Amino acid sequence: MAESLQLFLVLGAGATAGCFGALLGIGGGVFLVPFLNLVLGYSFKQAVATSLVTVIATSSVVSARTAGKQLINLRLGMLLEVATAAGGLAGGLIVMLISDRTLQVIFAVVTASIAVVMFGRRHKRNVIMHPDADPGRLGGQYHEEESGGLVTYRVRRLPVALAVSFVAGNISSFLGIGGGILKVPALNAWCGVPLRAAAATSALMIGVTAVSAVPVYYARGFIVENVAAATVLGVLAGSWFGFWLATHAKVKWLKLLLAAVLLGVSLSYILR
């Protein structure tokens, strides 16, 4: 494949990753890693390393765009990021001991499991519509365009959120998917955080998580610089479309989209 054509395809893949990142807070690596690995033929570790670079870009763009909308729960995000960064560092140190095939199996199992969880949550919401409700120390409030009012939520099962965040850090280092693929569904399904708030808070955290793992990959020569640069440019373009789509999509459809993406990626590796 000609290098110019390959970079053009990578640019498009980056745009798709940016769109998913803006919509769902999962960093886009869930799409980018299989594309680089299965379509373009890069090794799994090269795909993961390159994807982690774009996760940082996605995090920066999404966090900047959502900062003024009260969707990012900074207190909760910084607390969970302690566990996530620790998991990311640990994962970055041991990932070199695991074969590509084992990583691919982990990828398929994790994405399929989360798809089932999100599909089961498609009709459930974690919002309190009473404007005077107390969100607690780690909860939050934000204006929701879908309902047209101020919604409140409380954070439940904090130990579960911390444990999932540590595992998400490991998964991020292993698979290059930013950790949001676990944190967004977990915060939404088990910890009482609405999907939009979970996605925005996750988008803030995934960049910090990726930063803890990227130096390990870079030192070992797994980052393909020109491909990483092209995907970052694509992320910047795709994120703008994702933001526009997020304001017009209902939460139920966002959950179904997340479940469908995860299931499709999982099947691509299982069938392979």
DABEL-V386681 format. One record per backbone hydrogen bond with DSSP energy under -1.0 kcal/mol. CO is the residue of the C=O (numbers start at 0). NH is the residue of the N-H. Records with the same first field share a line. If there is no record, write none. Layout:
# DABEL-V386681
CO=NH  NH
This chain:
# DABEL-V386681
1=5
2=6
3=7
4=8
5=9
6=10
7=11
8=12
9=13
10=14
11=15
12=16
13=17
14=18
15=19
16=20
17=21
18=22
19=23
20=24
27=30  31
28=32
30=34
31=35
32=36
33=37
34=38  39
35=41
42=46
43=47
44=48
45=49
46=50
47=51
48=52
49=53
50=54
51=55
52=56
53=57
54=58
55=59
56=60
57=61
58=62
59=63
60=64
61=65
62=66
65=68
71=73
72=76
73=77
74=78
75=79
76=80
79=83
80=84
81=85
82=86
83=87
84=88
85=89
86=90
87=91
88=92
89=93
90=94
93=96
94=97
98=102
99=103
100=104
101=105
102=106
103=107
104=108
105=109
106=110
107=111
108=112
109=113
110=114
111=115
112=116
113=117
114=118
115=119
118=121
120=123
127=151
129=132
139=152
141=150
143=147
148=143
150=141
151=127
152=139
156=160
157=161
158=162
159=163
160=164
161=165
162=166
163=167
164=168
165=169
166=170
167=171
168=172
169=173
170=174
171=175
178=181  182
179=183
181=185
182=186
183=187
184=188
185=189  190
186=192
190=155
193=197
194=198
195=199
196=200
197=201
198=202
199=203
200=204
201=205
204=208
205=209
206=210
207=211
209=212  213
212=216
213=217
214=218
216=221
217=220
223=227
224=228
225=229
226=230
227=231
228=232
229=233
230=234
231=235
232=236
233=237
234=238
236=240
237=241
238=242
239=243
240=244
241=245
242=246
244=248
249=253
250=254
251=255
252=256
253=257
254=258
255=259
256=260
257=261
258=262
259=263
260=264
261=265
262=266
263=267
264=268
265=269
266=270
